Amino acid sequence: FLTAIAITEQPVSVSVPVGYSFTLRCRAEGRTSLQYQWFCQHQSDCREIPGATNQDLPIVAEQTQLYTCRVNDLYRNAVFSDWVKVEVHQCVARGLPPQLWRGEPVIVLNPMEQRVEVGKPLQLQCAAMGVPAPSYQWYRNGNLLEQYKRKKLLITHAKVSDSGTYLCCASNSHGEHWTNAVDVHHLQVCHLVSILATGKIALLVGNNCYQHHPNLMAPVKDVFELSRLLEQLGFQVVSLLD
């Protein structure tokens, strides 16, 4: 005789500062009495949490981890809750979160202004604390970017049309908070500029004609041979005569 177990309240992911105290909750219904057991996973190590056999799991945030709760009945039927992420921010500016913080989104990392060469990757990143963990939505020039709903915005091959002003909205059930707006400039001449900035350029001037001296023959030959030698050494050579 198999009995069904239904989870009626799933735990929720949170994004909190280190040292923050909170509780993960799991609720379920079944035809017999139910037993609870919480598990956590950090990197690839998944383990049972000793003594964590209640519906509520008190946590003091120390490091980012994943959590799930197993619920079983007297007939050995078992179900697992959703995996949830407890994201812990180790470095948070003084005064964050506000003293009377109730879990509304608080921006802890703003995107940075960038100059990006066309065809190269464009990456913007932000982060926010919140209980529950905030969801993200990016905008460019005030227009919603439907496909960008993560903390990190990545465009693998940037186009000129990707230039503009970007910002991100972090929101949860308590409200929303916007990052700073940042400008992204695309430079089509970046490659040329980098060559001029880092390349080796040689300017050779050969004077044959002098006002009070007979014309010379050697400078033409000298400039030619010297330019060939400098090119072999990796110089870009500009040769001028007279």
C-alpha positions as CSV (number, residue, x, y, z in Angstrom):
1,F,0.0,0.0,0.0
2,L,1.7,3.1,-1.3
3,T,0.9,6.5,0.1
4,A,1.4,9.8,-1.7
5,I,3.5,12.6,-0.2
6,A,2.8,16.1,-1.4
7,I,5.2,19.0,-0.6
8,T,2.9,22.0,0.1
9,E,5.6,24.6,0.7
10,Q,9.0,24.5,-1.0
11,P,12.1,26.2,0.5
12,V,13.2,29.3,-1.4
13,S,16.6,30.5,-2.5
14,V,18.1,33.5,-0.7
15,S,21.0,35.9,-1.2
16,V,22.4,37.2,2.1
17,P,25.5,38.7,3.7
18,V,27.9,36.5,5.6
19,G,26.8,36.0,9.2
20,Y,23.1,36.6,8.4
21,S,20.6,34.3,10.3
22,F,17.5,33.0,8.6
23,T,15.4,29.8,8.2
24,L,14.7,27.5,5.3
25,R,11.2,26.0,5.4
26,C,9.7,22.9,4.0
27,R,6.1,21.6,4.5
28,A,4.5,18.4,3.2
29,E,1.3,16.4,3.6
30,G,0.9,12.6,3.6
31,R,-1.4,9.8,4.8
32,T,0.9,8.9,7.7
33,S,3.2,10.9,9.9
34,L,6.1,12.4,8.1
35,Q,9.8,12.6,8.8
36,Y,12.2,15.4,7.5
37,Q,15.9,15.3,6.7
38,W,17.9,18.2,5.3
39,F,20.9,17.9,3.0
40,C,23.5,20.4,1.8
41,Q,25.9,20.5,-1.1
42,H,29.0,22.6,-1.5
43,Q,30.8,22.2,-4.8
44,S,30.6,18.4,-5.5
45,D,30.2,17.3,-1.9
46,C,26.6,16.4,-0.9
47,R,25.9,15.4,2.7
48,E,23.2,14.9,5.2
49,I,23.1,17.6,7.9
50,P,23.2,15.9,11.3
51,G,20.2,16.6,13.5
52,A,18.4,18.6,10.8
53,T,15.2,16.6,11.1
54,N,12.6,19.4,11.5
55,Q,10.5,21.2,8.9
56,D,12.5,24.4,9.5
57,L,16.3,24.6,9.1
58,P,17.9,27.5,10.9
59,I,21.0,28.7,9.2
60,V,23.8,31.3,9.9
61,A,25.2,32.2,6.5
62,E,28.8,31.2,6.1
63,Q,29.4,30.1,2.5
64,T,27.3,29.6,-0.6
65,Q,25.7,26.2,-0.6
66,L,22.7,24.3,-2.0
67,Y,20.1,22.7,0.2
68,T,17.3,20.2,-0.2
69,C,14.9,18.4,2.2
70,R,13.9,14.7,2.0
71,V,10.4,13.9,3.3
72,N,9.5,10.3,4.0
73,D,6.5,8.4,5.6
74,L,6.1,5.3,7.6
75,Y,5.8,3.2,4.3
76,R,9.3,4.3,3.2
77,N,8.0,6.5,0.5
78,A,10.2,9.6,0.1
79,V,10.2,12.8,-2.0
80,F,12.8,15.6,-2.1
81,S,12.1,19.3,-2.1
82,D,13.5,21.6,-4.8
83,W,17.2,22.3,-4.5
84,V,17.6,25.9,-3.3
85,K,20.7,28.1,-3.3
86,V,21.9,30.1,-0.3
87,E,24.2,32.6,-1.9
88,V,26.5,34.3,0.7
89,H,28.2,37.6,0.0
90,Q,31.5,37.6,1.9
91,C,32.4,41.3,1.1
92,V,29.5,43.7,1.6
93,A,30.0,47.4,2.0
94,R,29.5,48.9,5.5
95,G,25.9,49.8,6.0
96,L,24.5,47.0,3.8
97,P,22.0,45.7,4.3
98,P,20.1,48.5,6.0
99,Q,19.6,48.0,9.7
100,L,15.8,47.3,9.3
101,W,16.3,45.1,6.3
102,R,13.3,42.9,5.5
103,G,14.7,41.1,2.5
104,E,14.0,43.6,-0.3
105,P,16.7,43.7,-3.0
106,V,19.9,45.6,-2.1
107,I,22.5,46.1,-4.9
108,V,26.0,45.0,-3.8
109,L,27.7,45.0,-7.2
110,N,27.1,47.5,-10.0
111,P,28.1,46.9,-13.7
112,M,31.2,48.8,-14.9
113,E,31.5,51.1,-17.9
114,Q,33.2,49.5,-20.9
115,R,34.8,50.1,-24.2
116,V,34.5,47.0,-26.4
117,E,35.8,46.2,-29.8
118,V,33.3,45.0,-32.4
119,G,33.2,41.2,-32.6
120,K,34.7,40.8,-29.1
121,P,32.8,39.7,-26.0
122,L,30.8,42.1,-24.0
123,Q,30.2,41.2,-20.3
124,L,28.4,43.1,-17.7
125,Q,27.8,41.9,-14.2
126,C,25.7,42.9,-11.1
127,A,24.6,41.3,-7.9
128,A,22.0,41.9,-5.3
129,M,21.0,40.5,-1.9
130,G,17.4,39.6,-1.1
131,V,15.1,37.2,0.7
132,P,13.9,35.5,-1.4
133,A,16.8,35.7,-3.8
134,P,16.1,38.4,-6.4
135,S,15.4,37.8,-10.1
136,Y,17.2,39.9,-12.7
137,Q,16.2,41.8,-15.9
138,W,18.6,43.8,-18.1
139,Y,17.7,46.9,-20.1
140,R,19.5,48.8,-22.9
141,N,18.6,52.4,-23.6
142,G,15.4,51.8,-21.6
143,N,14.4,48.8,-23.6
144,L,13.9,45.4,-22.0
145,L,16.4,42.8,-23.2
146,E,14.1,39.8,-23.0
147,Q,16.8,37.1,-23.1
148,Y,19.0,38.5,-20.4
149,K,17.6,37.5,-17.0
150,R,20.8,36.6,-15.0
151,K,23.3,38.5,-12.9
152,K,25.8,38.3,-15.8
153,L,25.0,39.7,-19.2
154,L,27.2,38.1,-21.9
155,I,27.2,39.0,-25.6
156,T,29.9,36.7,-27.2
157,H,30.3,38.8,-30.4
158,A,29.4,42.5,-29.8
159,K,27.9,44.5,-32.6
160,V,27.8,48.3,-33.1
161,S,24.1,48.1,-32.3
162,D,25.0,46.7,-28.8
163,S,26.3,50.2,-27.8
164,G,24.2,52.1,-25.4
165,T,23.3,52.6,-21.8
166,Y,22.7,49.4,-19.7
167,L,21.2,48.8,-16.3
168,C,19.6,45.9,-14.5
169,C,16.6,45.6,-12.2
170,A,16.7,43.2,-9.3
171,S,13.3,42.3,-7.9
172,N,11.6,39.9,-5.4
173,S,8.3,39.8,-3.5
174,H,9.4,42.7,-1.4
175,G,10.2,45.2,-4.2
176,E,12.8,46.1,-6.8
177,H,16.1,47.9,-6.9
178,W,18.0,49.2,-10.0
179,T,21.7,49.2,-10.6
180,N,23.6,52.2,-11.8
181,A,23.3,52.9,-15.5
182,V,26.6,52.4,-17.4
183,D,27.6,53.3,-21.0
184,V,29.0,50.7,-23.3
185,H,31.1,52.1,-26.2
186,H,32.1,50.0,-29.2
187,L,35.3,50.9,-31.0
188,Q,35.6,49.6,-34.6
189,V,39.1,51.1,-34.7
190,C,40.4,49.4,-31.6
191,H,42.6,47.0,-33.6
192,L,44.3,49.8,-35.5
193,V,44.7,51.8,-32.3
194,S,46.4,48.9,-30.6
195,I,48.8,48.4,-33.5
196,L,49.8,52.1,-33.4
197,A,50.1,52.0,-29.6
198,T,52.1,48.8,-29.4
199,G,53.8,48.4,-32.8
200,K,57.3,49.6,-33.7
201,I,57.4,52.3,-36.4
202,A,60.6,53.6,-38.0
203,L,60.9,56.8,-40.0
204,L,63.8,57.0,-42.4
205,V,64.7,60.2,-44.2
206,G,67.4,60.2,-46.9
207,N,68.7,63.6,-48.0
208,N,70.4,63.6,-51.5
209,C,70.3,67.3,-52.3
210,Y,72.1,70.0,-50.4
211,Q,72.1,73.7,-51.2
212,H,75.9,74.1,-50.7
213,H,77.1,70.6,-51.3
214,P,77.3,68.3,-54.3
215,N,74.4,65.8,-54.6
216,L,74.9,62.5,-52.7
217,M,74.3,59.1,-54.1
218,A,74.5,56.9,-51.0
219,P,71.4,58.0,-49.1
220,V,68.9,56.3,-51.5
221,K,70.8,53.0,-51.2
222,D,71.3,53.4,-47.5
223,V,67.5,54.0,-46.9
224,F,66.6,51.0,-49.0
225,E,68.9,48.6,-47.1
226,L,68.2,50.0,-43.7
227,S,64.4,49.8,-44.3
228,R,64.7,46.1,-45.3
229,L,66.7,45.4,-42.1
230,L,64.2,47.2,-39.9
231,E,61.3,45.3,-41.4
232,Q,63.0,42.0,-40.6
233,L,63.2,43.2,-37.0
234,G,59.4,43.8,-36.9
235,F,59.3,47.6,-37.6
236,Q,56.8,49.3,-39.8
237,V,59.0,51.5,-42.0
238,V,58.1,54.9,-43.5
239,S,60.8,56.0,-46.0
240,L,61.2,59.6,-47.2
241,L,63.7,61.2,-49.6
242,D,64.7,64.8,-49.6
